[in-house]
Amino acid sequence: MTNVCCSPLSRRHFLSGVAGSALLAGVTVPTLAQVSTPAKLQPFDMQDVDLLDSPFLHAQRQTEAYLLRLQPDRMLHNFRINAGLKPKAAVYGGWESEPMWAEINCHGHTLGHYLSACALAYRATGKQEYRKRIVYIARELAACQKAANSGLVCAFPKGAALLSAHLRGEPITGVPWYTLHKVYAGLRDATLLADSAAAKAVLLRLADWGVVATRPLSDAQFEEMLKTEYGGMNEVYADLFVMTGNADYQRLAERFSQKAILAPLVKAQDQLDGLHANTQIPKIIGFQRVHEVGGDASYHAAAQFFWKTVARTRAFATGGHGDNEHFFAMADFDKHVFSAKGSETCCQHNMLKLTRQLFLQDPRADYADYYERTLYNGILASQDPDSGMATYFQGARPGYMKLYHTPEDSFWCCTGTGMENHVKYRDSIYFHDGRQLYVNLFIPSSLKWREQDVVLTQETSFPAQSGTRLRIAAKRPALLALKLRHPRWSHTATVLVNGVEAATSVEPGSYVTLDRTWKDGDRVDLRLVMEPAAERALRRRRSSPSPTARWCWPARSASRGLRPARTSSSTSANTANTMMRRSRCRCSRATPTRWSRASARPAIRSNSRSLHRTGRRSG
């Protein structure tokens, strides 16, 4: 295999190729492969954006503290066992070790998320402690590869045997490729965001193992394997192709793109009813990424139609979607809207990745509107502001009580994405295309635009106030086009420059453009209008009225603002873990690929206080 990879000297030329990966938050890294569909916009490197005091900065700091409390050796425990090495610390609980979770085979997913989170935190803050942890974990994984004489590193109870059985087409339980994807992605992010040579070496050896392991499969056998949840393996192999120029990685990215899901989307057919939602979204992110690195236009068409279908016709008013992790028939919307198991946080995490990816290719305000809505109502609201822990479901039921993960005894999938969510807020506030600066989110922050010698500071208490102020510091006059988002929830937008009205927009869901020479000390005020509004769910039958959500600005009026509801104080760590128990479920040969992590979710009774065991398969 080709082990060519990143030359640090060309880091500023890779971003357009990796624009689809929201995890690669604004960092520009090298490329050897030509990206066929470069992004129209570029994000700023996260190290050039600083968050100012706000709930977003508070959420980031809570996650930072949690990352530093976690112990890498405990996450490495099962990796070392599978390599024949003695563990250095006791394993964590929850999905990582408890027998009740053995069949879902998500052991090790936390380590992958943790690598991504530490890479994001390092890029955002520059704190060396995060990079030290990345390097330590990468060296430990390299030791596992050496001891096992294999590129594969995994933490499954049956070790490599689980993957071998899966590759042979034998019945299995769990989601091994989904779990491995988190490790791949964590190593990728550690390579690109934290410049870790150790992570790069482990990643390339793991990637080469994947090429060799899957090569004997016919296309039909590969497609059969993909009926089991596999995360975003197509995305990560597309990124590997751009990083290395290795055509084997590009071919494998296309093989990991499930044609059974691709085909109807290309035909603009919505066949999502009953499907496990977060099984599909990472695949679609991968479709778009495959298109960007040379795949045909059908991959992009599929991604566009999927986004339109989910964001516009299947989403709740909060931006979330689904019930008990599954897409449901919109004709039955009223039966699901108040479920306590609606809006899985992982789904929101991945829908925002897809939204950002599509926005970079086609900078439309409706992408940014959806991003804002879901960021406030879903991602920011998913974290307990006191403990920093994250929630799994975010039901719209009035009075619903959120259940947060415990620090050491849960490690759900939403624990993992929760580690990442709150250390990358700064990656989607601002974008540019050379001389045009897009202001997408109204978050207190400061931007250093190095190429233009401009510093822009955004001052706002949004959403407490309906607008924002931008202050410009420039070493010399700069001819720039400032593009301010006019959200679709505000019927007008007025822009003042240095106190004088400069532009007015009556087109919600657009951008107000100010193209002029900016000078040091210039001040820009964007004034918006917040009014109550109502939105009805789109139905596919008219036998009953559609549920209605009342709105004021982009936050749902029924919510408790930016401070999420707390779980009962009587819910101890042990009780919360017990709440997550499920019925054991083994798949027959006829349905080995229908297993999903859905059976491992909390089921909440109508009184929102007690939970019971449940067993479900994806449909």
Residue pairs with C-beta under 8 A, 6 or more apart in sequence:
1 204
1 207
1 208
1 211
1 246
1 248
2 244
2 245
2 246
2 248
3 204
3 244
4 32
4 244
4 245
4 246
5 30
5 191
5 200
5 204
5 243
5 244
6 29
6 30
6 191
6 192
6 200
6 243
7 30
8 30
8 195
9 30
10 30
10 31
11 27
11 28
11 29
11 30
12 28
13 28
13 30
13 31
14 28
14 29
14 30
14 31
14 192
14 242
14 243
15 24
15 26
15 27
15 28
15 29
15 39
15 42
15 43
16 35
16 38
16 39
16 42
17 31
17 33
17 35
17 38
17 242
17 292
17 293
18 24
18 29
18 192
18 239
18 242
19 38
19 39
19 41
19 42
19 43
19 292
19 357
19 360
19 361
20 235
20 238
20 285
20 288
20 289
20 292
20 357
20 360
21 188
21 235
21 239
21 289
21 353
21 357
22 352
22 353
22 356
22 357
22 424
22 427
22 428
23 116
23 119
23 120
23 185
23 188
23 189
23 353
23 420
23 424
24 188
24 189
24 192
24 193
24 239
25 43
25 46
25 120
25 123
25 124
25 193
25 424
25 426
25 427
26 43
26 44
26 45
26 46
26 48
26 49
26 123
26 426
26 427
27 45
27 46
27 47
27 123
27 192
27 193
28 42
28 45
29 191
29 192
29 243
30 243
31 242
31 243
32 242
32 243
32 244
32 245
33 241
33 242
33 243
33 244
33 245
33 250
33 293
35 242
35 292
35 293
35 294
36 292
36 293
36 294
37 291
37 292
37 293
37 300
37 361
38 292
39 292
39 360
39 361
40 360
40 361
40 362
40 363
40 433
41 359
41 360
41 363
41 431
41 432
41 433
41 438
42 360
42 431
42 432
42 433
43 356
43 360
43 427
43 428
43 430
43 431
44 430
44 431
44 432
44 447
44 449
45 123
46 120
46 123
46 124
46 424
46 426
46 427
47 123
47 124
47 126
48 447
48 448
48 449
48 450
49 426
49 427
49 429
49 430
49 445
49 446
49 447
49 448
50 426
50 445
50 446
51 57
51 60
51 425
51 426
51 443
51 444
51 445
52 444
52 445
52 446
52 457
52 458
52 459
53 444
54 443
54 444
55 380
55 385
55 562
56 380
56 422
56 425
56 443
56 444
57 444
58 385
59 380
59 383
59 385
59 388
59 422
59 425
60 124
60 422
60 423
60 425
62 383
62 385
62 387
62 388
62 422
63 117
63 121
63 383
63 388
63 418
63 419
63 421
63 422
63 423
64 121
64 125
64 127
64 423
65 388
66 388
66 389
66 407
66 419
67 114
67 117
67 118
67 121
67 130
67 133
67 419
67 423
68 129
69 407
70 114
71 89
72 111
72 114
72 133
72 136
72 137
72 140
73 87
73 88
73 89
73 140
74 89
74 90
74 91
74 92
75 92
75 96
75 108
75 110
75 111
75 114
75 137
76 87
76 88
76 89
76 111
76 137
76 140
76 141
77 87
77 88
77 89
77 90
77 91
77 92
77 97
77 155
78 87
78 91
78 96
78 97
78 107
78 108
78 155
78 156
78 157
79 108
79 111
79 140
79 141
79 144
79 153
79 154
79 155
80 86
80 87
80 88
80 140
80 144
81 87
82 144
82 148
82 153
82 154
82 155
82 156
82 159
82 160
83 143
83 144
83 145
83 147
83 148
83 153
84 147
84 148
85 143
85 144
85 147
91 97
92 110
92 408
92 409
92 411
93 408
93 409
93 410
93 411
93 577
94 101
94 405
94 406
94 408
94 409
94 410
94 411
94 412
94 415
94 577
94 580
95 101
95 104
95 106
95 107
95 109
95 110
95 410
95 411
95 412
95 413
95 600
96 106
96 107
96 108
96 110
96 155
96 411
97 107
98 577
100 581
100 582
101 600
102 157
103 173
103 174
103 584
103 585
103 586
103 595
104 173
104 174
104 175
104 595
104 597
104 599
104 600
105 156
105 157
105 162
105 172
105 173
105 174
105 175
105 176
105 179
106 174
106 175
106 178
106 179
106 413
106 597
106 600
107 154
107 155
107 156
107 157
107 179
108 154
108 155
108 156
108 179
108 180
108 182
108 183
109 178
109 179
109 182
109 183
109 411
109 413
109 416
110 182
110 411
110 415
110 416
111 137
111 155
111 182
111 183
111 186
112 179
112 181
112 182
112 183
112 184
112 185
112 186
112 187
112 416
113 182
113 186
113 415
113 416
113 417
113 419
113 420
114 137
114 186
114 416
114 419
115 134
115 137
115 183
115 186
115 187
115 189
115 190
115 199
116 182
116 185
116 186
116 189
116 190
116 419
116 420
117 419
117 420
117 423
118 130
118 131
118 133
118 134
118 190
118 194
119 130
119 134
119 186
119 189
119 190
119 192
119 193
119 194
120 189
120 193
120 420
120 423
120 424
121 127
121 130
121 423
122 128
122 130
122 131
122 134
122 193
122 194
123 193
123 194
124 423
124 424
124 426
130 194
131 194
131 196
134 190
134 194
134 196
134 199
135 196
135 198
135 199
137 190
138 187
138 190
138 196
138 198
138 199
138 201
138 202
139 198
141 153
141 187
141 202
142 198
142 201
142 202
144 153
145 151
145 152
145 153
145 202
145 205
145 206
148 160
150 160
150 209
151 205
151 206
151 207
151 208
151 209
151 210
152 160
152 163
152 206
152 209
152 213
153 183
153 202
153 206
154 160
154 162
154 163
154 176
154 179
154 180
154 183
155 179
156 162
156 163
156 174
156 176
156 179
162 172
162 174
162 176
163 176
163 180
163 213
165 171
165 172
166 172
166 176
166 177
166 225
166 228
167 213
167 214
167 216
167 217
167 225
169 221
169 224
169 225
170 592
171 587
171 588
171 589
171 592
172 228
172 587
172 592
172 595
173 585
173 586
173 587
173 592
173 595
174 595
175 228
175 229
175 230
175 231
175 595
175 596
175 597
176 228
177 225
177 228
177 229
177 230
177 231
177 233
178 229
178 230
178 231
178 279
178 597
179 231
180 231
180 233
181 230
181 231
181 232
181 233
181 236
181 282
182 231
182 416
183 206
184 203
184 206
184 207
184 233
184 236
185 231
185 232
185 236
187 199
187 200
187 202
187 203
187 206
188 203
188 236
188 239
188 240
188 243
190 196
190 199
190 203
191 199
191 200
191 203
191 243
192 243
203 240
204 240
204 244
207 237
207 240
207 249
210 233
210 237
210 252
211 248
211 249
211 252
214 222
214 252
214 255
217 225
219 255
222 255
223 258
223 259
223 260
224 593
225 593
226 256
226 258
226 260
226 593
227 258
227 260
227 593
227 594
228 592
228 593
228 595
229 276
229 279
229 595
229 596
229 597
229 618
230 256
230 258
230 283
231 282
232 282
232 283
232 285
232 286
233 253
233 256
233 286
234 253
234 254
234 256
234 257
234 283
234 286
234 287
234 289
234 290
235 253
235 282
235 285
235 286
235 289
235 290
237 249
237 250
237 252
237 253
237 256
238 249
238 250
238 253
238 286
238 289
238 290
238 292
238 293
239 289
240 246
240 249
240 253
241 247
241 249
241 250
241 253
241 293
242 293
250 293
250 294
253 286
253 289
253 290
253 293
253 295
254 290
254 295
256 286
257 283
257 286
257 287
257 290
257 295
257 299
258 283
261 280
261 283
261 284
261 302
262 287
262 298
262 299
262 302
264 270
264 271
265 284
265 287
265 301
265 302
265 303
265 305
265 306
266 298
266 301
266 302
266 305
268 301
268 305
270 309
270 313
272 280
272 309
272 310
272 314
272 327
273 327
273 328
273 329
274 326
274 327
274 328
274 329
274 619
275 326
275 327
275 618
275 619
276 325
276 326
276 596
276 598
276 618
276 619
277 321
277 322
277 325
277 326
277 327
277 344
277 347
278 325
278 344
278 346
278 347
278 350
278 413
279 596
279 618
280 306
280 327
281 310
281 347
281 350
281 351
281 354
282 350
284 302
284 303
284 306
284 307
284 354
285 303
285 350
285 353
285 354
285 357
287 295
287 299
287 300
287 302
287 303
287 306
288 299
288 300
288 303
288 354
288 357
288 358
288 361
289 357
290 299
291 297
291 299
291 300
291 303
292 361
300 361
303 354
303 357
303 358
304 358
306 354
307 351
307 354
307 355
307 358
310 321
310 351
311 319
311 351
311 355
311 370
312 538
313 330
313 538
314 321
314 322
314 327
314 330
315 321
315 370
316 337
316 342
316 343
316 396
316 537
316 549
317 377
317 396
317 535
317 549
317 551
317 556
318 343
318 373
318 374
318 377
318 378
318 394
318 396
318 556
318 559
319 348
319 351
319 370
319 373
319 374
319 375
319 377
319 378
320 342
320 343
320 344
320 347
320 348
320 374
320 377
320 378
320 394
321 327
321 342
321 343
321 347
321 351
322 328
322 342
322 343
322 344
322 347
323 336
323 339
323 341
323 342
324 339
324 341
324 598
324 601
324 603
324 616
325 341
325 344
325 347
325 596
325 597
325 598
325 601
325 618
326 598
326 618
326 619
328 335
328 336
329 540
330 537
330 538
330 539
330 540
331 539
331 540
331 541
333 537
333 539
333 546
333 547
334 544
334 546
334 547
336 342
337 396
337 537
337 547
338 395
338 396
338 397
338 398
339 395
339 396
339 397
340 393
340 395
340 397
340 400
340 604
340 605
340 606
340 608
341 393
341 395
341 601
341 602
341 603
341 604
342 393
342 394
342 395
342 396
343 378
343 393
343 394
343 395
343 396
344 392
344 393
344 394
344 414
344 601
345 378
345 379
345 382
345 390
345 391
345 392
345 393
345 394
345 414
345 417
345 418
345 421
346 413
346 414
346 417
348 374
348 378
348 379
348 382
348 394
349 379
349 417
349 420
349 421
350 417
351 370
351 374
352 371
352 374
352 375
352 379
352 428
355 367
355 370
355 371
355 374
356 367
356 371
356 427
356 428
358 367
359 367
359 368
359 371
359 431
360 431
363 431
363 433
363 438
365 485
365 486
365 487
365 488
365 509
365 510
365 511
366 488
366 509
368 440
368 441
368 485
369 485
369 487
369 488
369 489
369 509
369 554
371 428
371 440
371 441
372 440
372 441
372 487
372 554
373 554
375 425
375 428
375 441
376 463
376 554
376 555
376 562
377 394
377 554
377 555
377 556
377 559
378 394
379 421
379 422
380 562
381 394
381 559
381 562
381 564
382 390
382 391
382 394
382 414
382 418
382 421
382 564
383 389
383 390
383 391
383 418
383 421
383 422
383 564
384 390
384 391
384 402
384 404
384 564
384 566
384 567
385 562
385 563
385 564
386 566
387 404
389 404
389 405
389 406
389 407
389 418
390 404
390 405
390 414
390 415
390 417
390 418
390 421
391 402
391 403
391 404
391 405
391 414
391 564
392 403
392 405
392 412
392 414
392 601
392 602
393 403
393 601
393 602
393 604
394 402
395 604
396 556
396 558
397 608
398 558
399 608
400 565
400 604
400 608
401 565
401 566
401 567
401 568
401 608
401 609
402 564
402 565
402 566
402 567
403 567
403 571
403 576
403 579
403 602
403 604
403 611
404 567
404 576
405 411
405 412
405 414
405 415
405 418
405 576
406 573
406 576
406 577
407 573
408 573
409 573
409 574
409 576
409 577
410 576
410 577
410 580
412 580
412 600
413 597
425 443
426 445
428 440
428 441
429 439
429 440
429 441
429 443
429 445
429 447
429 458
430 437
430 438
430 439
430 440
430 445
430 447
430 456
431 437
431 438
431 440
432 438
432 449
435 452
435 479
435 480
435 481
436 480
436 481
436 483
437 449
437 456
437 480
437 481
437 482
437 483
438 483
438 485
438 511
439 458
439 468
439 470
439 482
439 483
439 484
439 485
440 485
442 458
442 460
442 462
442 467
442 468
442 526
443 458
443 460
443 462
444 458
444 459
444 460
444 461
445 457
445 458
446 455
446 456
446 457
446 458
447 455
447 456
447 457
447 458
448 455
449 455
449 456
452 474
452 478
452 480
453 474
453 475
453 476
453 478
454 472
454 473
454 474
454 475
454 478
454 480
454 518
455 472
455 473
455 474
456 470
456 471
456 472
456 473
457 470
457 471
457 473
458 468
458 469
458 470
459 468
459 469
459 470
459 471
460 467
460 468
460 469
462 468
463 530
463 553
463 554
463 555
466 490
466 527
466 528
466 529
466 530
466 553
467 525
467 526
467 527
467 528
468 525
468 526
469 523
469 524
469 525
469 526
470 482
470 523
470 524
470 525
470 526
471 521
471 522
471 523
471 524
472 518
472 519
472 520
472 521
472 522
472 523
472 524
473 520
473 521
474 518
474 519
474 520
474 522
475 520
477 517
477 518
477 519
478 517
478 518
479 516
479 517
479 518
480 515
480 516
480 518
481 513
481 514
481 515
482 513
482 514
482 515
482 518
482 524
483 511
483 512
483 513
483 514
484 493
484 495
484 511
484 512
484 513
484 514
484 524
484 526
485 511
486 493
486 505
486 507
486 508
486 509
486 510
486 511
486 512
486 528
487 493
487 508
487 509
487 528
487 554
488 508
488 509
489 508
489 530
489 533
489 551
489 553
489 554
490 508
490 528
490 529
490 530
491 506
491 508
491 529
491 531
492 504
492 505
492 506
492 528
492 529
493 504
493 505
493 508
493 512
493 526
493 527
493 528
494 501
494 503
494 504
494 505
494 526
494 527
495 501
495 502
495 503
495 504
495 505
495 512
495 514
495 524
495 525
495 526
495 527
496 502
496 524
496 525
496 527
497 514
497 516
497 522
497 523
497 524
498 522
498 523
499 523
499 525
502 514
503 512
503 513
503 514
505 512
512 526
514 524
530 552
530 553
531 552
532 550
532 551
532 552
532 557
533 550
533 551
533 552
534 548
534 549
534 550
534 551
535 548
535 549
535 551
536 546
536 547
536 548
537 546
537 547
537 548
538 546
539 546
549 556
549 557
549 558
550 557
550 558
551 557
555 561
567 576
568 609
571 579
579 602
579 611
580 600
580 601
580 602
580 611
581 613
582 599
582 600
582 601
582 613
582 614
582 615
583 599
583 613
583 614
583 615
584 615
585 595
585 599
585 615
585 617
587 593
587 594
587 595
587 617
591 617
594 617
594 618
594 619
595 617
595 618
596 617
596 618
598 616
598 617
598 618
599 614
599 615
599 616
599 617
601 614
601 616
602 611
603 611
603 612
603 613
603 614
604 611
605 611
605 612
